[in-house]
């Protein structure tokens, strides 16, 4: 296993980069957008901010669309809630551990956005 290079200790926000990366997920796409706007130094934090924006923004839109479909859409929307919570906790944990944990397809898009 190849060890990734050490991460810089602070982001341009003044926070430890692991904490900043975790906070990109705290309020879903809202905190992701916020960190995309203010972070200048850390590609690690920007990656997690972009992934948060894509993942939770997409889930937000999906939830709105499902809520427009009577009964079946409402049930699927309710089933999506625990999946979203587990994903949210997993992504915050991985970011705080210093991992660049990429979601399928969305992680690649997020990575391209921060280059």
N, C-alpha and C positions, 0 to 999 in steps of 0.2 A: 504494500500500500504506500502510495506517495503522500508524504506529508505536505500540505499546502504551506506556502510561505506565511510567516507571521503577519497578522493584520496590524495596521496602525492602531494605536491605543485610543485615539479620540477622533470623533467625526468633526465636521465643521460646526456642528451645533454645540460642541464642548462636552458632549456626552461620550462615555465609553461606546465604542462602535457596536459591541454586542447588545448593550442596552438600547441604543438607538435603533438597531435592526429589529429588536423585539418590539419596540414601541411603534414601528411602522404598521404592525398588525393590530395594535390595541383597539383602535376605532375603525377597523376594516379599511375600506378604500379611502375614507376621509383622512386618516392619519397617513396612509400611503401617499396620497396626493400632497399632504403637508410636507412630508419629508422629501418628496421629489422636488418641491419648490425651494427648500432651504438647504439641503445637503449639497455640498460642492466637492468635498475631498474624497469621501469613501465610496468606492464602487460597490463594496459589500452592502452598505446601508442603502445605496440607490437601487441595487438589485432587489433587496427585500421590499423596498418601497414600491417598486414597479410591480413586483409579483403580488403584493398585497392589493394594489389598485386593480390589477387585472382579475385576480381571483375573486375578491369580495365585491368588486364592481359588477363582475359577471353574475355572481350569485344573487346580488341585489336585483339586477335586471330580470334574471330568471324567475325570482320570487314574485316580482310584479306581474310578469307575463302569466305565471301559473295562477295567480290570484284572480285573473280575469276569466279563467275557465271554471265554470260552476262545478261543484262537488269534487270531481276527479282532480282537477287542478289544485283545489284547496287541500285535499288529502296529500297529494304529492308535495305541496308546499310545506305542509306540517312535517312530513317525513324528512324534508331537506334540512330542517332546523338542527336536529342532533348531528347530522353529517357536517354541517357548517361549524358547529361548536367544536367538534373533534378536530376538524381541519385547522380552525383558528388556534386551538391550544397546541397542536403539533407544530404549526409554523412558528409560533412564538417560542416554543421550547427549542426548536432547531436553530432559530436565529440567535437565541441567547447562548447556545452552545458554541456559536461561531461557525456553524455549518452553512454552506451555500446549498441548501436543500431545494432542489428544483422540482416543481410540480410538472407533470407531463404536459408538454406543449406550451403551457403558460410560462414555465421557467425559462424555456428557450427564447420566447418572445421578450420576456423581462430582461434577459441577459443581452439581447441585441439592442435594447433600448438604452442600456447604460454604457455601451462601448464608446 
